[in-house]
Amino acid sequence: MAKHVILAVGMWIGLLIPRIIVILLGIVAVPIGALFLKEVPSDRPHPKYPEWRLMKMPKIFWIWDNDRDGSMGDVRGNYERIQRPGFIKDSTYWKAVYWLVARNPANNWSRFLRPNSVDVRTLRITLLAGSFDVVKSNIKSYQFVIGRGYKFNYYGFYMLIPYKDGHWNIRLGHKIAPKHAGIGFEGDEQKALKGYTFRVLLDRV
């Protein structure tokens, strides 16, 4: 286990340094790109949040954009209804800036560019420690996972810790999980691409 922890931390640090640089550049780039948001066609509306639209910045800002959820938050409406801070005014521009700078910084960089991203269909995924599923409950749950690839191994750590009226959400490394093993993702192949993250957030209920 110690070997896996050392390898995981080394990989995470190696990927974190360029990610931090890209995120910092996004503090300047996103407020500019968000001035030119444009709605594009999408087949991902959610029945519980029909107001969702796929809004994207110009291609020159692609690494800071979000090809899956766009700039208006997730299709379920969690960002709009729960996660968006109260100080963010009800404007398309500021919602987009906060989502793309703070909530999901450099999303395309992390989700679609290798080695930040990996297709879980190419991996042999094994749970090294913790629980098969990490779920929100009144007890702490976590998992430490390895995805063995053709050339490289990828690691993911995910933990939820209950705290007052929410949960501390900690996720490090690639967003791979034991439940991904054997799934073909035929209905939505984009979901097979799992990016790298370094996230410590307090999610409110």
C-alpha positions as CSV (number, residue, x, y, z in Angstrom):
1,M,0.0,0.0,0.0
2,A,2.8,2.4,0.9
3,K,4.2,2.0,-2.7
4,H,0.8,3.0,-4.2
5,V,0.5,6.0,-1.9
6,I,4.0,7.3,-2.9
7,L,3.3,6.8,-6.6
8,A,-0.1,8.5,-6.3
9,V,1.3,11.5,-4.5
10,G,4.1,11.8,-7.0
11,M,1.7,11.7,-9.9
12,W,-0.7,14.2,-8.3
13,I,2.1,16.7,-7.6
14,G,3.4,16.4,-11.1
15,L,0.0,17.1,-12.5
16,L,-0.9,19.8,-10.0
17,I,1.9,22.2,-10.8
18,P,0.9,22.9,-14.4
19,R,-2.8,22.8,-13.3
20,I,-2.2,25.6,-10.8
21,I,-0.5,27.7,-13.5
22,V,-3.4,27.2,-15.9
23,I,-6.0,28.0,-13.2
24,L,-4.2,31.2,-12.3
25,L,-4.1,32.3,-15.9
26,G,-7.9,31.5,-16.0
27,I,-8.5,34.3,-13.4
28,V,-7.6,36.7,-16.2
29,A,-8.8,34.7,-19.2
30,V,-12.3,33.6,-18.0
31,P,-13.7,37.1,-17.2
32,I,-12.7,38.1,-20.8
33,G,-14.0,34.9,-22.4
34,A,-17.3,35.1,-20.5
35,L,-18.1,38.4,-22.2
36,F,-18.6,36.4,-25.4
37,L,-20.7,33.5,-24.2
38,K,-22.8,31.8,-26.9
39,E,-25.4,29.1,-26.6
40,V,-24.7,25.9,-28.5
41,P,-27.0,22.9,-29.2
42,S,-27.0,20.2,-26.6
43,D,-28.9,16.9,-26.1
44,R,-28.4,16.9,-22.3
45,P,-31.3,18.8,-20.8
46,H,-32.4,17.5,-17.4
47,P,-36.1,17.0,-16.6
48,K,-35.6,18.6,-13.1
49,Y,-33.9,21.7,-14.5
50,P,-35.2,22.5,-17.9
51,E,-33.8,26.0,-17.7
52,W,-30.3,24.7,-18.3
53,R,-28.5,25.8,-21.5
54,L,-25.1,24.9,-22.9
55,M,-23.3,28.2,-23.0
56,K,-19.6,28.3,-24.1
57,M,-16.8,30.8,-24.5
58,P,-14.9,31.2,-27.8
59,K,-12.5,28.4,-28.8
60,I,-9.4,30.5,-27.9
61,F,-10.5,30.1,-24.2
62,W,-11.2,26.3,-24.6
63,I,-8.9,25.0,-21.8
64,W,-10.8,27.1,-19.3
65,D,-14.2,26.2,-20.6
66,N,-16.5,23.2,-19.8
67,D,-17.5,21.3,-22.9
68,R,-19.9,19.0,-20.9
69,D,-21.7,21.4,-18.6
70,G,-20.9,24.8,-20.2
71,S,-20.7,27.9,-18.2
72,M,-24.1,27.8,-16.4
73,G,-23.4,24.9,-14.1
74,D,-24.5,21.3,-14.1
75,V,-27.5,20.0,-15.9
76,R,-29.3,19.0,-12.6
77,G,-29.3,22.6,-11.4
78,N,-27.2,21.9,-8.3
79,Y,-24.9,24.8,-8.9
80,E,-27.8,27.2,-9.6
81,R,-30.0,26.1,-6.7
82,I,-27.5,25.0,-3.9
83,Q,-23.9,25.6,-4.7
84,R,-23.8,29.1,-6.1
85,P,-22.8,31.6,-3.3
86,G,-25.3,34.2,-2.3
87,F,-22.9,37.0,-3.2
88,I,-23.0,36.0,-6.9
89,K,-25.6,38.2,-8.5
90,D,-28.3,36.8,-10.7
91,S,-26.5,37.5,-13.9
92,T,-25.3,35.1,-16.6
93,Y,-21.9,36.7,-16.7
94,W,-21.1,36.5,-13.0
95,K,-22.5,33.0,-12.7
96,A,-20.3,31.9,-15.5
97,V,-17.2,33.6,-14.1
98,Y,-17.6,31.9,-10.7
99,W,-18.4,28.5,-12.2
100,L,-15.4,28.5,-14.5
101,V,-12.9,30.2,-12.2
102,A,-13.7,28.9,-8.8
103,R,-16.1,26.0,-9.0
104,N,-14.8,24.2,-12.1
105,P,-11.5,25.9,-13.0
106,A,-9.7,24.8,-16.2
107,N,-12.2,22.0,-16.7
108,N,-11.4,21.1,-20.3
109,W,-7.7,21.1,-19.4
110,S,-8.3,18.5,-16.7
111,R,-11.1,16.5,-18.3
112,F,-10.1,16.1,-21.9
113,L,-6.3,16.5,-22.3
114,R,-3.9,13.6,-21.4
115,P,-2.3,12.8,-19.0
116,N,-4.9,14.9,-17.1
117,S,-7.6,12.8,-18.6
118,V,-8.0,9.0,-19.0
119,D,-10.7,6.8,-20.6
120,V,-11.8,4.4,-17.9
121,R,-12.7,1.8,-20.5
122,T,-8.9,1.3,-21.1
123,L,-8.2,0.6,-17.3
124,R,-8.4,-2.3,-14.9
125,I,-9.8,-0.6,-11.9
126,T,-9.2,-1.9,-8.4
127,L,-10.2,-0.6,-5.0
128,L,-7.1,-0.4,-2.8
129,A,-8.7,0.9,0.4
130,G,-12.1,2.2,1.7
131,S,-15.6,1.6,0.4
132,F,-16.9,0.6,-3.0
133,D,-19.2,3.6,-3.0
134,V,-18.7,7.0,-1.4
135,V,-22.0,8.4,-0.4
136,K,-23.3,11.3,1.6
137,S,-24.4,10.1,5.0
138,N,-23.8,10.8,8.7
139,I,-20.5,8.9,8.7
140,K,-17.2,9.5,6.9
141,S,-16.7,7.4,3.7
142,Y,-13.7,7.2,1.4
143,Q,-12.0,5.2,-1.4
144,F,-8.5,4.9,-2.7
145,V,-8.5,3.5,-6.3
146,I,-6.0,2.4,-8.9
147,G,-6.7,2.2,-12.6
148,R,-4.0,0.1,-14.3
149,G,-3.5,1.2,-17.9
150,Y,-1.4,-0.1,-20.9
151,K,1.5,2.2,-20.0
152,F,0.6,4.1,-16.8
153,N,-1.3,3.6,-13.6
154,Y,-3.8,6.2,-12.5
155,Y,-4.9,6.9,-8.9
156,G,-8.0,8.4,-7.4
157,F,-8.9,9.4,-3.8
158,Y,-12.4,10.4,-2.8
159,M,-13.7,11.2,0.7
160,L,-16.9,12.7,2.1
161,I,-16.9,13.9,5.7
162,P,-20.2,15.1,7.3
163,Y,-20.0,18.6,8.7
164,K,-22.9,20.5,10.2
165,D,-25.4,20.9,7.4
166,G,-23.2,19.6,4.6
167,H,-20.1,17.6,3.8
168,W,-16.5,18.2,3.3
169,N,-15.9,16.9,-0.3
170,I,-12.2,15.9,-0.8
171,R,-11.1,14.5,-4.2
172,L,-7.6,14.0,-5.4
173,G,-6.2,12.6,-8.6
174,H,-8.2,11.0,-11.4
175,K,-11.9,10.7,-10.9
176,I,-12.0,7.0,-11.4
177,A,-14.1,4.6,-9.2
178,P,-14.7,0.9,-8.8
179,K,-18.2,1.3,-10.2
180,H,-16.7,2.3,-13.6
181,A,-15.3,-1.1,-14.2
182,G,-17.0,-2.9,-17.1
183,I,-19.2,0.0,-18.1
184,G,-19.3,0.7,-21.8
185,F,-20.8,4.2,-21.6
186,E,-22.5,3.6,-24.9
187,G,-25.3,6.1,-24.1
188,D,-22.8,8.9,-23.3
189,E,-19.2,8.1,-24.3
190,Q,-18.0,11.5,-23.0
191,K,-18.6,10.2,-19.5
192,A,-15.9,7.6,-20.0
193,L,-13.3,10.3,-19.9
194,K,-12.3,11.0,-16.3
195,G,-10.2,14.0,-15.5
196,Y,-7.7,14.9,-12.8
197,T,-8.8,17.1,-9.9
198,F,-7.5,18.6,-6.6
199,R,-10.6,19.5,-4.7
200,V,-11.4,20.4,-1.1
201,L,-14.9,21.9,-0.8
202,L,-17.7,22.2,1.7
203,D,-20.9,21.1,0.0
204,R,-24.0,22.5,1.7
205,V,-27.2,20.3,1.8
